[in-house]
Amino acid sequence: MPIFSKVANFLEKRSPLSLIVLALVLVGALGIWDFTTGNDYSFSLFYLLPILLTAWYVGKMAGILISIVSALTWMTADILVEGGYIDPAIHVWNTFIRFGFFAISTMLSANLKKSQEAIRVLAHTDFLSGTINSRYFHELLENEISRFNRYARPFTLAYIDIDNFKRVNDLYGHNEGDQVICYIAGEIQNQIRKSDIFARLGGDEFAILFPETEAPEAESALTKIHHHLSERLQEKFAFLTYSVGAVTFHAAPKSAAEAIKIVDAMMYSVKSTTKNNVSYSVYNG
């Protein structure tokens, strides 16, 4: 529902400290409400709201902190209410039980969030190289195209194919081939900026998205990557080279699929002729 999406988006953008303060304010308000209504009404489910939100958006330990504060607030309201329990031990026992209930809820919420994050990462990650996978890369590229349509800031997309990779599998086996893929992926990842997006599209093909990057900057980055990979693999895999197509978009393509098709064609123009080279182009629509 739109209202819940807006609330979730708002909470995700808040700092952990601001969320903890918000939770404490909510607990304080619930304590006042608890006190003014007396012992006739129970507010246990309401206390869960700040507890679960803190556990989900901040973490387990923050959730435990809010659980303690909530249990103590509830106990204070009980003590201050006229006609409260005569035996103080009852307050202590009830507070302990409430904290246990809150703590269990906190653990379940935090563990569920952790599991959800793990599933999300797996869904976005290439199983072999550990890079972003093709599906998620398409999604991020679509976001970049949308940003271009809004702000008109150019971006560069590069498509990388490893030449002669089949020889690695033929000479050393597929296990060695997989290790080479992982090594190359790691080396490329180490050579780009944190803002750049790198993915394995499948087999021995990779892509790099350079957000808000003009042709000269992209050319410099790809030249560095090309030389770096050639030097790193020179000793054992000197026969491996790299065909690269790179396009700087000054106009938005219709979709991520079209953008990849354009750079893929640039890459194959290299692979079908000289190999071991980088071809650059500017897309103006």
Secondary structure, DSSP 8 states (H G I E B T S, - for coil): -HHHHHHHHHHHTS-HHHHHHHHHHHHHHHHHHHHHHGGGS--HHHHHHHHHHHHHHT-HHHHHHHHHHHHHHHHHHHHHSTT--SSHHHHHHHHHHHHHHHHHHHHHHHHHHHHHHHHHHHHHB-TTT-SB-HHHHHHHHHHHHHHHHHH---EEEEEEEEETHHHHHHHH-HHHHHHHHHHHHHHHHHHS-TTSEEEEEETTEEEEEETT--HHHHHHHHHHHHHHHHHHTTTT-TT-EEEEEEEEESS--SSHHHHHHHHHHHHHHHHTTT-SEEEEEEE--
